[in-house]
Amino acid sequence: MATTAEPKNKFPKITEEGLDDLRRRIGVKIENTVEPWNYEATRDAIRHYAHGIGDDNPLWCDPEYAAKTRYGSIVALPSFLFTTSRIISGYCGGLSGVHAMWAGADWTWHKPVLRGDTISAVASLKDLVEHQTKFAGRSFQQIYHVDFYNQHGDHVAGADSWVFRTDRDEARERGTKYTEARGRVEPFTQEQLDEFYEIYDQEEARGAIPRYFEDVNVGDKLPPMMKGPMTVTGFICYAQGWGGLYIRANKLAYKMQKAHPGLGIRNRFNVPDCPERVHWDEAFALEVGAPGAYDYGPERCSWLTHHMTDWIGDDGFLHKSNCQIRRHNPDGDAMILTGEVTRKFVENGKSYVEVAQKATTHRGELSAFGTSVAQLPSKG
């Protein structure tokens, strides 16, 4: 009995027509965007996001503790703003059906977001840049800019974020980045796990003890921070706090896919399902060229900011954070974050420290890196 060969090209391709359409959108304010996961920074929304990245800082999570700080109430952790805009988190237009991988963000925060604040976002496509990648060959970096405002009209933050649009078939068939890593299973020994748990046991938020600008020196190392080992459960925990991009159920899933026909990727039952399932469906992740079900990009960016806010304490303010993603973190990976003070400076009467950060797997692979700038209290 004859069998039909599986088509070599299963997914939509990047086309010149699609690229031209995207270029026409550069600089144009995006209207009628899909609604965010959170409009308001409620107690529960803040806590759910914090717990989604493994952050139990009482400044975000404990109303009684937060009431005694200079803020007088719970504060939203800086990366909470990922929940208030789908655009900043990777929801991108154009190139229907072409894979998008969130790959980094460049944040600037101007004011804290307090419990009860309502956030609105204004977004536009900033640029489209061509790259040649080991993951999928010819790819396009799609950069957005988003500004965030509270209910008083105050500009609380602004950020660029970007996704890479990649050809799923190229990544699966000819991409070389994960040739040796796809589907890899390397069980940890109990000794390895105990080493990871020791880092967890040593972690603590600086809290109410001020870290003064004068007490910090260039070359100072931040305490390491542990994330993982990665599990699909952990990825879902992040989605619970962050909301995801395309996670919808039943009628709402149907309505989204009806409005965006290229969005649904058919599963083994021939049912269109969201492309976001690369984060929990290993078979689909392998199909698009990834090494396995993997973590979310904004999640990793949030780990770097978590590393900083634990270190600076309640009286510090995270002003900037740039994060660039360099590889997928599939389940089974473990991540250690490190940081070093690279600069101290005073600007407009405010005292700042700059910190270079890295997220490295337990095999020594660079997973993400970035630079953060924090304002610290001064003894003067």
C-alpha positions in Angstrom: 0.0 0.0 0.0 1.5 3.4 -1.0 2.1 6.0 1.7 2.2 9.7 1.3 5.5 11.2 2.3 5.3 14.0 4.9 5.8 17.4 3.2 9.3 18.8 3.6 8.0 22.3 4.1 5.2 22.1 6.7 5.0 25.8 7.8 4.5 29.2 6.1 7.7 30.9 4.8 9.1 34.4 5.2 8.2 36.3 2.0 9.3 39.5 0.5 5.7 40.7 0.4 5.3 40.0 4.1 8.5 41.9 4.9 7.4 44.9 2.8 4.1 44.9 4.7 6.0 45.0 8.0 8.3 47.8 6.9 5.3 50.0 6.1 4.2 49.6 9.8 7.4 51.0 11.2 6.7 54.1 13.4 2.9 53.7 13.2 1.1 53.5 16.5 -0.5 50.1 17.0 -4.2 50.4 17.6 -6.7 47.9 18.9 -4.1 45.6 20.3 -5.1 42.4 22.1 -5.9 43.2 25.7 -3.1 42.6 28.3 -3.2 40.0 31.0 -3.3 42.7 33.7 -4.6 46.3 33.5 -4.2 46.8 37.2 -1.4 46.1 39.7 -3.5 44.3 42.3 -2.1 42.5 45.3 -2.9 39.1 43.7 -1.6 40.0 40.2 1.7 41.2 41.6 2.1 38.2 43.8 1.2 35.7 41.0 3.8 37.3 38.7 6.5 37.3 41.4 5.9 33.7 42.3 5.9 32.8 38.6 9.6 33.7 38.5 10.3 32.2 41.9 10.5 35.6 43.7 9.0 35.8 47.2 10.4 39.3 48.1 8.0 40.7 50.8 8.1 44.1 49.2 6.0 42.6 46.4 4.2 39.9 48.4 3.5 40.9 52.0 1.2 43.9 52.6 2.2 44.2 56.3 5.9 44.3 55.5 5.5 46.7 52.6 3.4 49.1 54.7 6.5 49.8 56.8 8.7 50.7 53.8 9.1 54.1 52.2 6.5 53.1 49.7 3.8 52.5 52.3 2.3 49.7 50.2 3.1 46.7 48.1 5.1 47.6 45.0 5.0 45.8 41.7 8.4 44.2 40.8 9.9 45.9 37.8 9.3 43.0 35.4 5.6 43.0 36.3 5.0 45.4 33.4 5.5 42.4 31.0 1.9 41.5 32.1 0.5 44.9 31.0 1.4 44.7 27.3 1.3 41.7 24.9 3.5 43.7 22.5 6.4 44.0 25.0 6.1 40.3 25.7 6.4 39.1 22.1 3.0 39.4 20.5 4.0 40.5 17.0 2.2 41.3 13.7 2.9 40.4 10.1 4.5 37.3 8.5 1.4 35.1 9.3 2.3 31.7 10.5 6.1 32.4 10.8 7.7 31.4 14.1 8.6 34.3 16.5 11.1 33.9 19.3 11.3 36.6 22.0 15.0 37.4 22.3 15.5 40.5 24.5 14.5 43.8 26.0 16.0 47.1 26.9 14.0 48.6 29.9 14.1 52.0 31.5 12.0 52.6 34.6 11.1 56.1 35.8 8.7 55.5 38.7 7.6 52.6 40.8 4.3 50.9 40.1 2.3 50.7 43.3 -0.6 48.5 44.3 -3.8 49.7 42.7 -2.1 51.5 39.8 -3.7 51.1 36.4 -1.3 50.8 33.5 -1.8 51.7 29.9 0.7 51.0 27.1 1.4 52.8 23.8 3.3 50.7 21.2 4.8 50.9 17.7 7.1 48.8 15.5 10.5 50.4 15.7 12.7 48.5 13.2 13.1 45.3 11.2 16.7 44.0 10.9 17.9 41.0 8.9 20.3 38.5 10.5 22.0 35.2 9.5 21.6 32.8 12.4 22.9 29.3 13.3 19.4 28.4 14.5 17.4 29.0 11.3 19.6 30.8 8.7 18.0 34.0 7.4 16.0 35.6 10.2 14.5 39.0 11.0 14.7 40.9 14.2 11.4 42.6 14.8 11.9 45.5 17.3 9.0 47.2 19.1 9.0 50.2 21.4 6.4 50.4 24.3 5.8 53.2 26.7 3.9 52.6 30.0 1.7 55.2 31.9 -0.2 55.0 35.1 -3.7 56.3 35.8 -2.3 59.8 36.5 -0.6 60.0 33.1 2.9 59.5 34.6 5.4 57.9 32.3 6.5 55.0 34.6 8.6 53.1 32.1 9.7 52.6 28.4 11.2 49.7 26.7 12.3 48.2 23.4 11.8 44.4 23.0 12.4 42.2 20.0 11.5 38.9 18.5 13.3 36.9 15.8 11.1 35.7 13.0 12.5 32.4 11.9 11.6 29.7 9.3 10.4 26.6 11.2 11.4 24.2 8.5 14.9 25.7 8.1 15.4 25.5 11.9 14.3 21.8 12.0 16.1 20.6 8.8 19.2 22.8 8.4 19.7 24.8 11.6 22.9 23.7 13.4 22.6 25.4 16.8 20.9 22.5 18.6 22.0 19.5 16.5 23.6 17.7 19.5 21.1 18.9 22.1 17.6 18.1 20.6 15.8 15.8 23.0 18.8 15.4 25.2 18.1 13.8 28.6 20.9 14.0 31.2 19.7 13.0 34.7 21.2 14.9 37.6 22.9 13.1 40.5 21.7 13.9 44.0 25.0 15.5 44.6 24.4 18.0 41.7 20.9 18.8 43.0 22.3 19.4 46.5 24.8 21.9 45.1 21.9 23.8 43.4 19.8 23.6 46.6 22.7 25.1 48.6 22.6 28.2 46.4 18.8 28.4 47.0 19.4 28.1 50.7 21.9 31.0 50.6 19.7 33.4 48.6 18.0 36.3 50.4 16.5 39.6 49.5 18.4 42.6 51.0 15.2 44.0 52.2 15.1 46.9 54.8 18.9 47.1 55.2 20.1 49.9 52.9 22.8 49.2 50.4 24.6 52.5 50.2 26.3 53.8 47.1 29.5 54.6 49.1 29.8 50.9 50.3 29.8 49.5 46.8 33.0 49.2 44.8 33.7 48.4 41.1 34.6 44.7 40.9 32.1 43.7 43.7 30.4 40.4 42.9 26.7 39.9 43.4 25.7 36.7 45.2 24.8 33.9 42.7 21.2 33.2 42.1 19.8 29.8 41.1 17.0 29.1 38.6 15.9 25.6 37.9 16.5 22.9 37.1 14.1 23.7 34.3 10.8 21.8 34.3 7.6 22.1 32.2 5.9 22.8 35.5 8.1 25.8 36.0 7.3 27.1 32.5 3.6 26.8 33.3 4.1 28.6 36.6 5.5 31.6 34.7 2.6 31.5 32.2 0.1 31.6 35.1 1.6 34.9 36.4 2.4 36.4 33.0 -0.6 35.3 31.0 1.1 34.1 27.9 0.4 35.5 24.4 -1.9 33.0 22.7 -3.2 30.8 25.5 -7.0 30.7 25.1 -9.6 28.1 25.8 -12.6 26.8 23.8 -14.6 29.5 22.1 -12.0 32.2 22.9 -9.3 30.0 21.2 -11.6 29.6 18.2 -12.3 33.3 17.9 -8.6 34.2 18.1 -7.7 31.6 15.4 -10.6 32.7 13.2 -9.3 36.3 13.4 -5.7 35.2 12.7 -5.8 32.1 10.5 -2.0 31.7 10.5 -1.9 31.4 14.2 -3.1 27.9 14.9 -0.7 25.1 14.3 -2.4 21.8 13.9 -1.7 19.2 16.6 -1.8 15.3 16.3 -5.6 15.4 16.3 -5.6 17.9 13.4 -6.9 20.6 15.7 -5.3 24.1 15.4 -3.5 24.9 18.6 -1.4 27.8 19.7 2.3 28.1 18.7 3.1 28.9 22.4 2.9 25.2 23.2 6.6 24.9 22.3 6.9 25.7 26.0 5.2 22.5 27.2 4.9 20.2 24.2 8.3 18.7 23.5 7.3 17.0 20.2 6.2 20.3 18.8 9.3 22.1 20.2 11.5 19.6 18.3 9.4 20.0 15.2 10.3 23.8 15.1 14.0 23.2 15.7 14.2 23.8 19.4 16.1 21.4 21.7 13.0 20.6 23.7 10.2 22.3 25.6 11.8 25.5 26.8 11.4 28.5 29.1 9.9 31.9 28.1 12.2 34.8 27.0 10.5 37.4 29.2 10.9 35.0 32.1 14.7 35.0 31.7 14.7 38.8 31.5 12.7 38.8 34.8 15.3 36.6 36.4 18.0 39.2 35.8 15.9 41.9 37.3 15.1 39.6 40.3 18.8 39.2 40.8 19.2 42.9 40.9 16.2 43.8 43.2 17.3 41.2 45.8 20.7 42.8 45.9 19.8 46.5 45.9 17.2 46.2 48.7 14.0 48.2 49.4 15.7 51.6 49.2 17.3 51.0 45.9 15.5 51.5 42.5 16.2 49.6 39.4 16.4 52.2 36.7 17.6 50.2 33.6 18.0 46.6 32.5 19.1 45.3 29.1 18.7 41.6 28.6 19.8 39.6 25.5 18.8 35.9 25.0 21.4 33.6 23.5 19.9 30.1 23.6 16.8 28.2 24.6 16.7 26.7 28.1 14.9 23.4 27.7 13.6 21.4 30.6 16.5 19.6 32.3 18.7 22.7 32.2 19.8 24.5 35.4 20.7 28.2 35.4 23.0 30.2 37.6 23.0 34.0 37.5 26.1 36.0 38.3 26.8 39.7 38.4 29.7 42.2 38.9 29.7 45.9 39.5 31.4 47.6 36.5 30.8 51.3 37.1 29.7 53.9 39.7 28.5 57.3 38.7 26.4 60.3 39.9 23.9 61.9 37.5 21.5 64.7 38.2 22.3 64.4 41.9 21.4 60.7 41.9 23.9 57.9 42.7 24.0 54.9 40.3 25.8 51.6 40.0 26.1 49.6 36.8 26.2 45.8 37.0 27.1 43.3 34.2 25.0 40.1 34.5 25.2 36.6 33.0 22.9 33.6 33.1 24.9 30.4 32.5 23.7 26.8 32.3 25.2 24.1 34.5 27.2 23.0 31.4 28.8 26.5 31.2 26.7 27.7 28.2 25.9 31.4 28.0 22.1 31.5 28.1 21.5 35.3 28.6 23.4 38.4 29.5 22.7 42.0 30.3 23.6 45.2 32.0 21.5 46.8 34.8 21.7 50.2 36.3 20.3 50.8 39.8 19.9 53.9 41.9 21.2 53.4 45.4 20.8 55.6 48.5 23.7 57.8 49.5 25.1 58.5 52.9 25.6 62.0 51.8 
